Amino acid sequence: MSLRVRIRWLLATSAAACVALVAVAMYGINLVLVDSLAEENAERELEKVEAAFVDQLSVLRVRAQDWSRQPDKAPANQGGVGHLDLLMELQGAAITWSSNTDTVDSPALRQLASRFNEQGCMPIWGVVEVRNRPLLFSTAVESGCQAYLLGVWLDSGWLSYLSERVGRALYVREVPAALSPGRSVEAADNGEMLGRFPLPDYLGGTPLEVAVELPRLGYRPMLLAVAVTVLIMVVLAGLTVVAVNYRIQPMLFGRLKLVHNAVRSIARGGALDQRVPVLGDDEIGALAEDFNAMVDSIHHAQNQLAEARIQAEEASQAKSQFLANISHEIRTPMTAILGYTELLRDGELSAAEQNRYLTIIQHNGDALLALINDVLDLSRIEAGQLHDEQRLFAVSDLLDDAVESLQLRAAEKDVSLSLDYVTDMPPTVCGDAFRLRQVLVNLVGNAVKFTEEGYVHVSVSWSEQEQTLQVAVEDTGIGISEAALSKIFQPFSQADASHSRRYSGTGLGLSIDRQLAISQGGDIAVSSELDKGSRFVLTLPLTVACEIHQDTPMLTAPEPSLEAAFLSGRVLLVEDNAVNRLFVCKVLEKAGLTVVEACDGQEACRLFDADPAFDLVVLDMQMPVMDGYQTVQALRDRGFSKPVLALTANVLAVDRQRCLDAGCDAFLGKPVRVRELVNLCAALLSQSDTPLEAEV
């Protein structure tokens, strides 16, 4: 059943119920009113009957008095009030009967005569039962105790006369045993009203009463009035239901139909441009507003999903391109490393060729290491694990060193690389020097890489008021298109990602550079024009300091050449990787040290327990059985107080700090360079009391 039909049934049922309830209420109220009015009317009618009865008694008395004044005129038997059924003369207690009336010898009449005489011959009147017949009597006194007693039988004739006069049927009867003598109006068994009033026997005999049948007036008019009222209410309720239903159609169902059509259109795949007009400030209006808001929200969510899908597809495409690029960037140096290694194994090369090939292998290994560092930096940035390493340094020295390291590459391409200080630089600042150098080298290196002819100009300025360093790198290279500029700082993005691109790379450098700058409170901006060059501007806040010092004490030992270094001492080398252990062992032995090897921490502790005379411990931190952190603590617990050098591939600041906290004196990240390893070992052996640290 539809909502429309249910509402119609509800309206009709409600109207019918209301009419029925009102009809019942009206009937009940009118019934009470009619009963009350009927009782009041019966009381009035009974009063009329009583008055008429008293009037008859009064008339009888008056006639008795009139007759006593004119005794020669006997009353005629004409019926009605002029009819006398009994007439007798009283002489004290003696009775003389009139010849014109009935002669009734009855003890009741003699008793009345005696009562008259006993009461001093005063007039008496009332009702008395004579031979089981009620008699209405009255006396008329002439003189002394001479009087006349007149009587009328209360029989059917007299009662008919009185009924005609009052318009009600009445009769005299003895008081029923179930009732007490008295005046009352009661409902009769036939639905009529019965009024009664007592007729006490003058001589105290059986009590009598007059009963009057009174009609129950008002019931039919009341029922007719209720029926007419109910009929009118039915008509009005029907008209109301029709009017309300007619009004509900546009106000409720018409507006709901608009919402339903819009919902159905969307459910069937319609466009999300459906809107429902708000036609009122009510619940349906609120529903229309909420529907429109829901459609807007869905439309917005779909747009976001579409944008997210496009971005995901672009990111997936960029990552796919990145995988292809990184595969190329890995395989290219690996080809050189493996290829030149095979050439070296032939043994038919001159010393110059061997040196050249070894240099090529080392350069390609450095390129692989730089690639790995870029990928690691990106993963740290995305994981939020990039930590600043604040230290004091000279800005001009760092810039000079960074630019100078790229002069050879620029000279090979016949590109002019210059550095210009626009303002004076502070002598010492506090910041992350390592990350700043990484960003500068990458920006300047990119400028040299993408410039075939012309120049690369680096201009540096310092804002004393804002404590900000600004480095602008400007080149006359290939430039960047406007479309590529919007995503140049996105990971895996390259201006030219085609297989025929002229310049290799993974597309990570600029993304990492900008994230590094942002992590230190700065930023990198770019402006470029295709085929006319580019301009990158690095803005970085730094804190001016008074003097250079290191948060963690650093070793500043001289860097002698490997050939000139010759050390002495006994070293415990703990390394689980046999290849790395052999490499470090050969380097240390070549430097003049005596090396004792252990493949894990437990073996190192056992060797130390057997012979604790070691001047230095070189310890790998990630090993099975017992790692480096547990090993250095175990050695310190056994009383070893000489320097411990930590070797690990985990090169974050937290990793270095963890090594120092565990008891190590210095830190060297893998891959290990020979010169760095030898110089750091020399410094540890010569200054064993100073905590040391070396950069990766």
C-alpha positions in Angstrom: 0.0 0.0 0.0 1.4 3.3 -1.0 2.0 6.2 1.4 -0.6 8.3 -0.4 -3.3 5.6 0.1 -2.3 5.0 3.7 -2.5 8.8 4.5 -6.0 8.8 2.9 -7.1 5.9 5.0 -5.6 7.5 8.1 -7.5 10.8 7.4 -10.8 9.0 6.8 -10.3 6.7 9.8 -9.4 9.7 12.0 -12.4 11.7 10.8 -14.7 8.7 11.4 -13.3 8.1 14.9 -13.7 11.8 15.7 -17.3 11.9 14.5 -18.1 8.7 16.5 -16.5 10.0 19.6 -18.4 13.3 19.3 -21.6 11.5 18.6 -21.2 9.3 21.7 -20.3 12.3 23.8 -23.2 14.3 22.5 -25.6 11.4 23.1 -24.3 11.0 26.6 -24.4 14.7 27.4 -27.9 15.1 25.9 -29.2 12.0 27.7 -28.1 13.5 31.0 -29.7 16.8 30.0 -32.9 15.1 28.8 -33.1 13.0 32.0 -32.7 16.1 34.1 -35.3 18.0 32.1 -37.7 15.1 32.2 -37.3 14.9 35.9 -37.9 18.6 36.3 -40.9 18.4 33.9 -42.3 15.4 35.9 -41.9 17.3 39.1 -43.8 20.2 37.6 -46.6 18.0 36.3 -46.8 16.2 39.7 -47.1 19.6 41.4 -49.9 20.4 39.0 -51.7 17.2 39.9 -51.2 17.9 43.6 -52.5 21.4 43.2 -55.5 20.1 41.3 -56.2 17.5 44.0 -55.9 20.2 46.7 -58.2 22.5 44.6 -60.9 19.7 44.5 -60.7 19.5 48.3 -60.9 23.3 48.5 -63.9 23.3 46.2 -65.6 20.6 48.3 -65.1 22.7 51.4 -66.4 25.8 49.7 -69.4 24.0 48.4 -70.0 22.6 51.9 -69.9 26.0 53.4 -72.2 27.4 50.7 -74.7 24.6 51.2 -74.6 25.1 55.0 -75.7 28.7 54.5 -78.5 27.6 52.1 -79.7 24.3 53.5 -82.8 24.3 51.4 -80.8 24.0 48.2 -79.5 20.5 48.1 -76.6 19.8 45.7 -77.6 18.2 42.4 -76.1 15.0 41.1 -74.6 16.6 38.1 -71.2 15.0 38.2 -67.9 16.8 38.4 -67.4 19.1 41.3 -71.1 19.6 41.8 -71.6 15.8 42.5 -71.7 14.7 46.0 -71.5 11.0 46.8 -72.2 11.4 50.5 -74.0 14.0 52.6 -74.9 13.7 56.3 -75.9 16.0 59.1 -73.9 15.9 62.3 -75.4 16.8 65.7 -72.4 16.2 68.0 -71.7 12.5 67.6 -75.1 11.8 66.0 -75.5 11.4 62.2 -78.5 12.2 60.0 -78.4 11.1 56.3 -79.5 13.2 53.4 -82.0 11.7 51.2 -80.3 13.0 48.0 -77.1 11.0 48.5 -76.0 7.5 49.3 -76.6 6.3 52.8 -73.6 4.4 54.0 -73.5 3.1 57.5 -69.8 2.7 58.3 -67.7 2.6 61.5 -65.4 5.0 59.7 -68.1 7.6 59.4 -69.2 7.2 63.0 -65.6 7.6 64.0 -65.4 10.8 62.0 -68.5 12.1 63.8 -66.9 11.2 67.1 -63.6 12.9 66.1 -65.6 16.0 65.1 -67.3 16.1 68.4 -64.0 15.4 70.3 -62.2 18.3 68.5 -64.8 20.8 69.7 -66.9 20.7 66.6 -64.1 22.3 64.5 -64.2 21.8 60.7 -62.3 18.7 59.5 -61.4 17.4 56.0 -59.2 14.8 54.3 -59.4 11.3 53.0 -60.7 8.3 54.8 -61.3 4.7 53.7 -64.9 3.7 53.9 -65.7 0.1 53.2 -62.4 -0.2 51.2 -63.2 2.8 49.2 -61.3 6.1 49.6 -63.6 9.1 50.4 -62.7 12.7 50.1 -64.6 14.5 52.8 -65.1 17.9 54.3 -67.3 19.4 57.1 -69.3 22.6 57.1 -70.3 24.0 60.5 -73.6 25.9 60.9 -73.8 26.6 64.6 -72.4 24.9 67.6 -71.9 21.3 67.0 -74.4 21.2 64.1 -72.6 20.6 60.9 -72.8 18.8 57.5 -70.2 16.3 56.2 -69.9 16.1 52.5 -68.0 13.4 50.6 -66.9 12.3 47.2 -65.8 8.8 46.3 -62.3 8.8 44.8 -63.4 6.3 42.2 -62.8 6.0 38.5 -65.3 8.5 37.6 -63.9 11.2 39.8 -60.4 10.3 38.8 -61.3 10.5 35.1 -62.7 13.9 35.7 -59.5 15.0 37.4 -57.3 13.3 34.8 -59.1 15.2 32.0 -58.5 18.4 33.9 -54.8 17.9 34.5 -54.2 16.0 31.2 -52.5 13.1 32.9 -53.7 9.6 33.8 -53.8 9.2 37.6 -55.3 6.7 40.1 -55.4 6.1 43.8 -53.7 3.0 45.3 -52.3 1.7 48.5 -48.6 2.3 49.0 -46.7 -0.7 47.6 -44.9 -2.7 50.2 -41.5 -2.1 48.4 -42.0 1.7 48.7 -42.2 4.0 51.6 -45.0 6.6 51.8 -43.8 9.8 50.3 -43.6 12.1 47.3 -41.3 11.0 44.4 -40.8 10.8 40.7 -39.5 7.5 39.4 -38.9 5.7 36.1 -41.5 3.2 35.3 -40.9 -0.2 33.7 -42.5 1.0 30.4 -40.0 3.7 30.0 -42.4 6.5 31.2 -42.1 8.5 34.4 -44.3 7.7 37.5 -45.1 10.4 40.0 -46.7 9.8 43.3 -47.7 11.7 46.4 -49.2 10.4 49.7 -52.9 10.6 50.8 -52.7 9.9 54.5 -55.8 8.4 56.0 -57.4 10.8 58.4 -58.2 8.1 60.8 -54.7 6.5 60.5 -55.8 3.6 58.4 -53.9 2.0 55.5 -51.9 4.8 53.7 -52.9 5.6 50.2 -51.2 7.5 47.4 -52.0 9.1 44.1 -50.0 7.8 41.2 -49.6 9.8 38.0 -48.3 8.5 34.7 -45.9 11.2 33.3 -44.5 10.8 29.8 -40.7 11.0 29.3 -40.5 14.0 27.1 -37.5 15.0 24.9 -36.0 11.6 23.9 -37.1 11.6 20.4 -36.1 15.3 19.7 -32.8 14.6 21.4 -32.2 11.5 19.3 -33.2 13.5 16.2 -30.9 16.4 17.1 -28.0 14.0 17.7 -28.6 12.3 14.4 -28.8 15.6 12.5 -25.6 16.8 14.3 -23.8 13.6 13.4 -24.9 13.8 9.8 -23.6 17.4 9.6 -20.4 16.4 11.2 -20.0 13.5 8.8 -20.5 15.9 5.9 -18.0 18.4 7.4 -15.5 15.7 8.2 -15.7 14.3 4.7 -15.2 17.8 3.2 -12.3 18.3 5.6 -10.7 15.0 4.6 -11.1 15.9 0.9 -9.7 19.4 1.4 -6.7 18.2 3.5 -6.0 15.4 1.0 -6.2 17.9 -1.8 -3.8 20.2 0.1 -1.4 17.4 1.0 -1.0 16.4 -2.7 1.2 19.4 -3.7 2.5 20.2 -0.3 3.8 16.7 0.6 3.6 14.2 -2.3 4.4 16.7 -5.0 7.6 17.8 -3.2 8.5 14.3 -2.2 8.1 13.3 -5.9 10.7 15.9 -6.8 13.1 14.3 -4.3 12.2 10.8 -5.4 12.8 11.6 -9.1 16.1 13.2 -8.4 17.2 10.2 -6.2 16.0 7.7 -8.8 17.8 9.6 -11.6 21.1 9.4 -9.6 20.5 5.8 -8.7 20.1 4.9 -12.4 23.4 6.5 -13.3 22.2 10.1 -13.9 24.5 13.1 -13.7 25.2 14.6 -10.3 23.8 17.9 -11.4 20.4 17.0 -10.0 19.1 19.6 -7.6 15.8 19.7 -5.7 14.1 23.1 -5.3 13.6 24.1 -1.6 9.9 25.1 -1.6 9.4 25.7 2.2 11.0 26.1 5.5 9.9 22.7 6.9 11.0 19.1 7.2 10.7 18.5 3.4 12.6 21.7 2.7 15.3 20.6 5.1 15.3 17.2 3.3 15.7 19.0 0.0 18.6 21.1 1.4 20.3 18.0 2.8 19.8 16.1 -0.5 21.4 19.0 -2.4 24.2 19.1 0.1 24.6 15.3 -0.2 24.8 15.6 -4.0 27.4 18.3 -3.7 29.4 16.2 -1.3 29.2 13.2 -3.6 30.1 15.3 -6.6 33.0 16.8 -4.7 34.1 13.3 -3.5 33.9 12.0 -7.1 36.0 14.9 -8.3 38.5 14.2 -5.5 38.5 10.5 -6.4 39.0 11.4 -10.1 41.8 13.7 -9.2 43.3 11.1 -6.8 43.0 8.5 -9.6 44.8 10.8 -12.0 47.4 11.5 -9.5 47.8 7.8 -8.6 48.1 7.0 -12.3 50.6 9.8 -12.7 52.5 8.6 -9.6 52.3 5.0 -10.9 53.6 6.1 -14.2 56.3 8.2 -12.6 57.4 5.3 -10.4 57.4 3.0 -13.4 59.5 5.5 -15.2 61.6 5.8 -12.0 62.2 2.0 -11.9 63.2 2.1 -15.5 65.5 5.1 -14.9 67.0 3.6 -11.7 67.5 0.3 -13.5 69.4 2.2 -16.1 71.3 4.2 -13.6 72.3 1.0 -11.7 73.1 -1.1 -14.7 75.2 1.6 -16.4 77.9 1.8 -13.7 77.6 -1.9 -12.9 78.4 -2.6 -16.5 81.6 -0.5 -16.2 82.5 -2.1 -12.8 81.9 -5.7 -14.0 83.4 -5.1 -17.4 86.6 -3.4 -16.3 86.9 -6.0 -13.5 87.0 -8.7 -16.1 89.6 -6.8 -18.1 91.7 -6.5 -15.0 91.5 -10.3 -14.4 93.1 -11.0 -17.8 96.5 -9.7 -16.5 97.6 -8.4 -20.0 97.3 -4.7 -19.2 99.9 -2.1 -18.7 100.2 -0.3 -15.4 98.7 2.9 -16.9 95.7 0.9 -18.3 95.3 -0.8 -14.9 95.3 2.5 -13.1 92.8 4.0 -15.6 90.4 1.0 -15.3 90.6 1.0 -11.5 89.8 4.8 -11.5 86.8 4.1 -13.7 85.6 1.3 -11.4 86.0 3.6 -8.4 84.1 6.5 -10.1 81.2 4.2 -11.0 81.1 2.8 -7.5 80.9 6.3 -6.2 78.0 6.9 -8.7 76.2 3.8 -7.3 76.8 5.0 -3.8 75.3 8.4 -4.6 72.3 6.7 -6.1 71.8 4.6 -3.0 72.1 7.7 -0.8 69.5 9.5 -2.8 67.0 6.6 -2.5 67.7 6.3 1.2 67.3 10.1 1.7 63.9 9.9 -0.1 62.8 7.0 2.1 63.8 8.9 5.2 62.0 12.0 4.2 58.8 10.1 3.4 59.1 8.2 6.7 59.7 11.4 8.6 63.0 10.2 9.9 65.2 13.0 8.5 67.0 14.6 11.4 69.0 17.9 11.3 72.6 17.8 12.5 73.2 21.3 13.8 76.8 22.4 13.9 79.0 25.5 13.5 80.7 26.1 10.1 81.9 28.9 7.8 79.5 29.5 4.9 82.1 30.9 2.6 84.4 27.9 3.1 81.5 25.5 2.4 80.4 27.3 -0.7 84.0 27.6 -2.0 84.5 23.8 -1.5 81.2 22.8 -3.1 81.8 25.0 -6.2 85.4 24.0 -6.5 84.5 20.3 -6.4 82.5 20.8 -9.7 85.0 23.0 -11.5 86.6 20.0 -13.2 83.3 18.8 -14.6 82.4 22.3 -15.8 85.8 22.6 -17.4 85.4 19.3 -19.2 82.2 20.7 -20.9 83.8 24.1 -21.5 81.2 25.8 -19.3 82.2 28.8 -17.1 81.4 28.2 -13.4 81.7 31.2 -11.2 80.9 32.1 -7.5 80.0 35.7 -6.5 79.3 37.0 -3.0 76.8 39.8 -3.3 77.1 40.7 0.4 79.5 39.9 3.2 79.2 36.5 4.8 79.1 36.0 8.6 82.3 34.2 9.7 80.4 31.4 11.5 76.8 30.1 11.4 74.9 27.3 13.0 73.1 24.8 10.8 73.2 21.4 9.0 76.3 21.8 7.0 76.2 18.4 5.5 72.7 18.8 4.1 73.4 22.3 2.9 76.5 21.1 1.0 74.4 18.2 -0.4 71.8 20.6 -1.7 74.3 23.1 -3.2 76.3 20.4 -4.9 73.2 19.0 -6.5 71.8 22.3 -7.6 75.2 23.4 -9.1 75.8 19.9 -10.5 72.4 20.0 -12.3 73.2 23.4 -13.7 76.5 22.1 -15.1 74.9 18.9 -16.3 72.2 20.6 -18.3 74.3 23.4 -19.7 76.2 22.6 -23.0 77.6 26.1 -23.6 77.6 29.4 -21.8 77.9 29.7 -18.0 76.8 28.7 -14.6 76.7 31.5 -12.1 76.3 31.1 -8.4 75.5 34.3 -6.5 75.3 34.3 -2.7 73.8 36.9 -0.3 73.1 37.2 3.4 70.2 39.0 5.1 71.4 40.3 8.4 67.9 41.3 9.5 66.2 38.0 8.6 69.3 35.8 9.4 68.8 34.1 6.0 71.2 32.7 3.4 70.2 33.0 -0.2 72.0 31.1 -3.0 70.9 31.7 -6.6 72.2 29.2 -9.2 71.7 30.6 -12.8 72.6 28.8 -16.0 72.2 29.1 -19.8 71.2 25.5 -20.2 68.3 23.8 -21.9 65.7 25.3 -19.5 62.4 23.7 -18.4 59.1 23.9 -20.1 56.1 25.5 -18.3 54.3 22.2 -18.0 57.3 20.5 -16.4 57.9 23.3 -13.9 54.7 22.4 -12.0 56.0 19.0 -11.2 59.8 19.5 -11.2 60.0 19.0 -7.4 57.9 15.8 -7.4 59.7 12.5 -6.7 60.6 10.4 -9.8 59.8 13.4 -12.0 62.1 14.5 -14.9 61.6 17.2 -17.5 62.3 14.6 -20.2 61.4 11.0 -19.2 61.5 9.5 -22.7 63.8 6.6 -23.7 65.6 9.0 -26.1 66.4 11.6 -23.4 69.9 13.1 -23.5 70.4 13.3 -19.8 70.3 10.4 -17.4 69.2 10.5 -13.8 66.5 9.1 -11.4 64.5 12.3 -10.9 65.1 12.3 -7.1 67.6 15.1 -6.7 65.4 18.2 -6.8 62.7 16.6 -4.8 65.2 15.7 -2.1 66.8 19.1 -2.2 63.5 20.9 -1.6 62.5 18.5 1.2 65.8 19.1 2.9 65.5 22.9 2.5 61.9 22.8 3.9 62.9 20.6 6.8 65.4 23.3 7.8 62.8 26.1 7.5 63.8 27.2 4.0 62.7 26.6 0.4 63.8 26.4 -3.2 62.1 28.4 -5.9 62.7 28.0 -9.7 62.1 30.1 -12.8 63.0 28.9 -16.2 62.4 29.3 -19.9 62.8 26.6 -22.4 66.1 26.7 -24.3 67.2 29.8 -22.4 68.3 28.6 -19.0 67.0 28.2 -15.5 67.4 30.0 -12.1 67.1 28.1 -8.8 67.1 30.1 -5.6 67.8 28.4 -2.3 66.6 30.3 0.8 67.7 28.9 4.2 67.6 30.4 7.7 70.8 30.1 9.7 71.9 31.3 13.1 75.0 33.5 13.3 77.5 32.2 15.9 80.7 33.6 17.4 83.1 30.8 17.0 83.3 27.3 15.5 82.9 24.3 17.8 81.6 20.8 17.5 78.6 19.4 19.4 80.4 16.1 19.3 84.2 16.3 19.5 85.7 15.7 16.1 89.2 14.4 15.3 91.2 16.9 13.3 94.2 14.8 12.6 96.3 15.3 9.4 95.5 13.3 6.4 98.8 11.5 5.4 98.8 9.5 2.3 98.3 5.8 2.5 101.8 5.1 1.4 103.3 7.3 4.1 101.1 6.0 6.9 102.7 3.4 9.1 101.1 2.4 12.4 101.9 0.1 15.1 99.7 -1.7 17.6 97.5 -4.8 18.1 93.9 -4.6 16.7 90.9 -6.9 17.4 88.8 -6.9 14.2 85.2 -8.2 14.8 83.3 -8.6 11.5 80.8 -11.4 10.5 81.2 -10.7 6.7 84.3 -12.5 5.5 84.8 -10.3 2.4 84.6 -7.1 4.5 86.7 -8.6 7.2 89.4 -9.5 4.6 89.3 -6.0 3.2 89.7 -4.2 6.5 92.3 -6.7 7.7 94.5 -6.1 4.6 94.2 -2.3 4.9 95.2 -2.4 8.6 98.0 -4.9 8.1 99.3 -2.7 5.2 99.3 0.2 7.6 101.5 -1.7 10.0 99.0 -3.0 12.5 98.8 -6.5 13.9 95.2 -7.8 13.3 93.4 -10.6 15.3 90.1 -11.6 13.6 86.8 -12.6 15.2 83.6 -13.5 13.3 81.1 -12.5 16.0 80.9 -10.9 19.5 81.2 -14.1 21.4 84.4 -15.1 19.7 85.7 -11.5 20.3 85.0 -11.8 24.0 86.7 -15.2 24.1 89.8 -13.9 22.4 89.9 -10.9 24.7 89.6 -13.2 27.8 92.6 -15.2 26.4 94.8 -12.2 25.7 93.5 -8.7 26.6 96.5 -6.8 25.2 94.7 -5.0 22.4 95.3 -1.3 21.5 92.2 -0.9 19.3 88.9 -2.7 18.6 87.4 -2.3 15.1 83.8 -3.5 15.5 80.9 -4.2 13.1 77.6 -3.2 14.8 75.3 -5.6 13.0 76.2 -9.3 13.6 74.5 -12.6 14.5 74.9 -14.3 17.9 76.0 -11.0 19.6 75.7 -7.7 17.9 78.2 -4.8 18.1 76.3 -2.9 20.9 76.3 -6.0 23.1 79.9 -6.7 22.3 81.3 -3.3 23.2 79.4 -3.4 26.5 80.7 -6.8 27.2 84.3 -5.7 26.4 83.9 -2.6 28.6 82.6 -4.8 31.4 85.7 -7.0 31.1 87.9 -3.9 31.6 88.8 -2.9 28.0 89.5 0.9 28.1 91.2 1.4 24.8 89.5 3.0 21.7 86.6 1.2 19.9 85.9 2.1 16.3 82.3 1.3 15.1 81.8 0.2 11.5 78.2 0.1 10.3 76.0 0.6 7.3 73.4 2.5 9.4 74.6 6.0 9.0 71.8 8.1 10.5 72.6 10.5 13.4 70.6 8.4 15.8 72.7 5.4 14.8 75.9 7.3 15.4 74.6 8.5 18.8 73.6 5.0 19.7 77.1 3.7 19.0 78.7 6.4 21.1 76.2 5.7 23.9 77.0 2.0 23.8 80.7 2.8 24.5 82.3 3.3 21.1 84.8 6.1 20.6 84.4 6.7 16.9 82.0 6.0 14.0 82.7 5.1 10.4 79.9 4.5 7.9 80.1 1.8 5.2 81.3 1.7 2.5 84.7 2.2 4.1 87.3 4.3 2.3 90.9 3.2 2.8 92.2 6.7 3.6 89.4 7.5 6.1 89.9 4.1 7.9 93.7 4.5 8.2 93.5 8.2 9.3 90.9 7.5 11.9 92.7 4.4 13.3 95.9 6.6 13.5 94.0 9.3 15.4 92.4 6.8 17.8 95.8 5.2 18.5 97.4 8.5 19.1 94.5 10.2 21.1 92.8 7.3 22.7 91.3 9.5 25.4 89.2 11.6 23.0 85.8 10.5 21.7 85.8 10.6 17.9 83.5 10.6 15.0 84.0 10.5 11.2 81.5 11.4 8.5 80.3 8.9 5.9 
